[in-house]
Amino acid sequence: MRGPLCVLPVLLIVIVAVDVTRGLDEKSSLSAPASECEVVAVSEGTPVGSEIYVFRLPSFVSNVTVVSPQEAVLEDWGVRVDTDSGQVIAIGRLDREERDWVQIDAFITDYSTVDVEPQFVSVCLNITDENDCAPEWTMEPYPYLAAVTPGSPPGTLVYRLTAHDADLYPNNVFSYYEMAGRSQYFQLDAANGTITTRGRPLVADQEYDITVMAQDTAGNQSPRVTVSILAGRRPPQFYQQQYTVDVYENQPVGTIVLTVQAKSFADLPVTYSFVGGGSSPFSLHDSTGAMTVVRPLNYDAMPHTFYLNVLATEVGFEGMASIRQLVAAEAEGDVGGTGRGDARYLSAVISDWRSSHRDP
């Protein structure tokens, strides 16, 4: 006899658009090995207005001309060079986590001597670490859910907290803490973040909440979050609350445009399928959750909106399933700020409404 079907509604929107390549900011501005420039260590906690370095000028009628990076770029990085005095001054926060090296290439010109070529100099500012970052949670999916058999013995693993502190060792060492007192039913390991059972009887189908935080040695704290533990079986949970994908109108048949995945709390394989909704130009792989174009996308010939449902089911437990609604809508307009107003695209977004109900 099939158990109750647990339904989690989710919204998906599918798009046909223009590909835009985005550059990534580099953490280091070094254009040459640090061994080829003068290295100066600067703390990321350096107060604004502080003198970081002084270029050695040969006379009172000398100046510094920075050739790389551009002045505006250097100031965006929190640094300014006074061309007359040669002072390098902190004008903003130096964030090592954003940029750990800043290379300044310049020419020093001495106007007191005739026919002397400008001297090329290179200074590399090594931004050193301060304990200024708080731990950030890295668990997936969100919200943080777990399930455990009501009669589990003491020490049964229920959930594992994970976080990341962007500081360098030892500034990135942190511990996990329970808020609002210690749980009577679950044990949190402060060092490794594991949540295990204490062995006390759990009420079947009851939800137990544990609110936790992570804190480093300087007192920097993560946001407080809640892990909800169900004493019993829980249906699969999709890994993202929202999926977004751009799909070209002329995307070839067979192209994978999106992959939907769900977590099984019983560590069982999960199968995926579309249910209802009629015909659409997409198919869903039953074991990988990959959504594929199965017929040409034609803006003029096909409906502009598709309503689909994705069903994620635990293998062997058909009563343990989650359903998400997909809305696939076509549109015309400028995509990604490319200026191509005639681009035709489908906008694909899957969003978790984070509500559930049980179907009889």
N, C-alpha and C positions, 0 to 999 in steps of 0.2 A: 504493500500500500504506500503510495507516495505521500511524503510529508508535505507540510505547507510550503508554498513557494514564496520566498522572501524577495521582494521587488525593490530595487533602488533606481529611481528614475534618473536619467542623465541626458543632457542635451548635446547633440553633435551638429556642427555646421561644416560642409565640405566646399572648397574654393577652386576656380580655374584662373591662374594669375601669372605674373611675370617674375622670373627668378632674379633676385637681387643679391649680389655678393657683398658681404659686409666685412670690413677690415677689423682685426682684433687689436686692441691696445696692447703694446708690449710693456712688460713690467720693468724692463731695463732700457735705458736710453743709450747704452754703450754701443758705439760703432767700431770700437777697437778693443783689444784685450786690455784689462786694467793695468797690466804690466807696462803698457806704453804711455801711461799718463800718471800724473801725480795723484795718489789716492788720499782722500781726506775723509775720515770717519765723522759722521754727523748723526746725532741721535734724532729719531723721529719726534722726540719730545722737545726739541729746540724751540724756545719761545719766539714768537713773531717779533721781528726787529733785531734779532741777534745777528752778529757778524759770524759768518760761517768760515770764510776764507778771505785772504787778501792777495791779489796778484802783485808780484814784486815789480814795481815800476822803477826804471833806471834813473829817472829824474823827475823834477816837478813839472816838466812840460811833456809828460808822457800820458798816454791814455790806452784804454783797453777797448778793442772792438770785437764783440762776440760774433762769430760766424756760424756757430751751430750750438744749440738749436736756435730758432728764431726767438726774439725777445718775448713775444706774446706766449709762445709755447713754454718758455722757461718760467714765466710768471704764473702760468697755469699750474706748473709743478711746485709753486711756492718759493721761487728763487728769483732774485734780481741782482744784476751786476751794475755797480756804479762805474761808469766809464772813466771818470776823472780820478777817483781815488783807488780804483781797483778792488773795492770791497764787494764781496759776495754776501748778500743779506737775505735772511729768511723773511719772506713777506706773507707767508701762509703756512698752513700745517704741512709738515713733511711726513707723508704716510708711507711707511715701508711696505705695508701690505699692498699698496697700489703701485709703488715704484721704489725699488731698492737701490738702484744706481742712477745717478744723473751725471752725464758727461757734458762738460762745457769746453768747447774749442774756441780759441780767441787769438787775435794778433795784438801784440804790444808794440806800440809805435813810440819811439823816442825822438821828439822834435828838437832836442838840444844839439843833436849831431847831424851833420849833413851827409847825405848819401848812405844812410844806414837802413838796411832792409828791415821791415817789421819782423818781430820775433813771434813764431808760432808757439803757442803753449796749449796744453790740454790738462784739465783737472777733472778727476772722477770723484764725485761725492758718493760715498758708500753710506746709505741711510741705515742706521743700526736700529735694532728692535727695542721697543718699550712694551711693558705689559699693559696694553691699552685695548685689547680685543676681548670681547665676551664670547663664550662658547655658542655655537649655532647648531641647532638640531639638524640631523641628516637622515632621520628615519623616513621610510616610505612604506606604504602610502599614507596620506593624511585624509581624514582624521585618524588618530592613532588608536587602532582597535586590536583586540586580542581575544582569544577564546581558550578555555581550559575545561577539561572533564571535571565535573563536580567532585569525584572521588579520587583525584590525583594525589599521590603521596607527597610528603614534604620534599622540597628541593626541585620540583618539576618546573622546567623553564617555561615561562609564559610569554615573556616579551624581552627584547634587548634594546635598551636606549643607546643611541649613538649620537655623537656631536663632534664638532670640529672647532678648534681655536686657531685662528690665522697667525697668532704670534709664533715666535720660534721657541724652542726648548731652552730653559725650563719655564718660560712664560706661558706656554700653551698647556701646562698641566692643570687638570680640573677634576672635580668630583661631582657625583650625582647625589641629589638630596630629595627626600619626600617633603612635601609641604603639608601643613595642617595636621601634623602628627604622624606617627608610624601606623601603617596599616596592620590590622589584626590578622589579615588573611594572606598577605603577600609580603615578601622580603625584597628590598632593593639593595643591591650591592653597590656601594658608593664608588668603588674603583672601576668596575667593568660595566656597570649599567644594566646588569641582568635583573629581571623581576621574576622571582620564583615563588612557589606556594610554601606556606608555613605548615600546612597539614590540617588546618582547621576546616571543618565541614563547610562546604559552599552550597548555597541554595540554588537548585537547578533553574536555569533561565533567568537568573538575576544578574544585573549588571553591577560591577564593582569599579569605581573610579579611583585612580591614583594620580594626584597632581604632583609634578616633579619639576625640578630645575637643575641646571648645571652651573657650577661656580668655580672660577679659577683661583689661584693663590693670591691674587690681588683684590679679590672680591668682585670681579666683573661677572655678572650673572646673565644667563640666557633667559629668554622669555619663559614664563611658567606654562606648561602644557599638561594636558590630561590624557592618560591612557585608560581607555574603557575596556574592561575585561568581562567577557560574558561567560558565565558558568554553563557551558553547553556548546552546541554547534552553531556556528555563525556562517552565513552565506558568503561567497567570495566578494572581495572588495576590489574595485577598479583602482589602478595605481595612480591615476591622475584625476583631479576634479574637473579639469578642462583640457581638451586636446584641440590644437589648431593646426591646420595644414593648408597650404596653397597648392592647387592643382591646375595645371594648364588645360585650357579648353582642348588643345590638340595633343594632350598626353596620350602616348600609345597604349593600346589595349595590353593588359598584363602588367602594367606599372603598379607597384605597391605605393599607395599614397598615405597610409596611416597604419599604425599597429596599436591595437587596443589590448591591454593586459589586465588581468585580475589576479589577486592573491588568494590562495586557498589556505584557510586557517588550520586545515587538517593535513596540509602538505600533500594534497592529492593533485593529479593533473586536472587542468581546467580546459573545457572545450567551449568554443565560441560559435555563435550562429546568429543570423538575422531571423527574426520572427515577425510575421505579418508585414504590412506595409506595401505589399504588391511588388511590381517589378522596379528595379533600379539599375543604374549602370555600374554598380559595385558588387563585389562578392567578398565574403569574409572566410579566411582560412580557419578550419575548425580547431586546430591545435596551436597555431601561432597568433591568432587574432589579427593577422595582416589583412587590411582592406585593399582590394585590387580593382583597377578599372577593367571591366569585362566587355564593355562596348563603347564605341566612340562617344565623346562628350560633345554635344552640339547645342550651342546656346539657343539657336533659333528653332530647333526641331524637338527639343525635350522639355518637359516641365521644369520650371525654375526652382521648385521646392520638392524635396523628397522627405517623407517621414518614415524612419526606420527604427527598429528596436534591436539592440544587441543583447543576446542572452549569454551569460557566462555560467557554466554549470560544472560542478565537481563530478569527475568521472566516478560512477558507481553510486552517486547520491543525487538523483535528479531533483529531489526536494530542496537541495541546497543550491540555489541559483540567484543571480542578480540580473536585472534587466535595466538597460539604459536606452532612452529614446534618442534617436539621431534626427536632426533636421538638416537636410542638405539643400542649400539655396544658392541659385545662380544670380549673378549681378554683373553690371558693367560699371567701369570707373577706373580711376587712377590707382594702381597697385604699388604700394611700397614707396610712394613719392617719386616714381620714375618719370612722371610727366606724360606717360602713355595713357591718355584718357580713353582710348578706344580698346583697352585691354578687357578681355572678357574672362571672368573667373567665377569659380564657385567658392564660397566661404565655408570652411569646415571647422566647426568647433564642437567639442564634446564637453559639456560641463555637468558636474555632479550637483544635483539639487539638494543632496544630503537629506533626503526624506525617504521613508520606506513604509510599505504596508504589506499586509499578507493577503494573498488571494486564496480563497477556499479551494 
